[in-house]
Amino acid sequence: MPLTVIELTDTLSHVALDGQLTMMGVDRLTGQFYEHIINRAVDAVVDLSKVTFISSAGIGMLLDARKQLQRDGAKVIILGAQPAVEQTLITARLDKVFPMASDMAAVKELLEK
């Protein structure tokens, strides 16, 4: 499960994930995800456009990031989730928890709120 850093600024962490976000993927990813998302304590964009499957472990990782960042007044925005992944998030009612955007223009609007 590769993690690619798209952008790191004083106010934003933007990363992209690739593959299947399963228990094994989360185990391999946790260190990098914490370093680039949670430990920075700024708004985060997590691009899921190349994630083909998300398990409860992946959902847990995203929820943990949200919980940690919310304490710092920051948001986690999900970007570009593929239909199957988006449907999983909606079924789990996480569309009520995470702002979801289809493109960076929508992300910018969500960050301004």
Buried (B, 14 or more C-beta within 10 A) or exposed (E): BEBEEBEEEEEBBBBBBBBBBBEEBBEBBBEBBBBBBBEBBBBBBBBBBBBEBBBBBBBEBBBBBBEBBEEEEBBBBBBBBBEEBBEBBEEBEBBEBBBBBEEBEBBEEBBEE
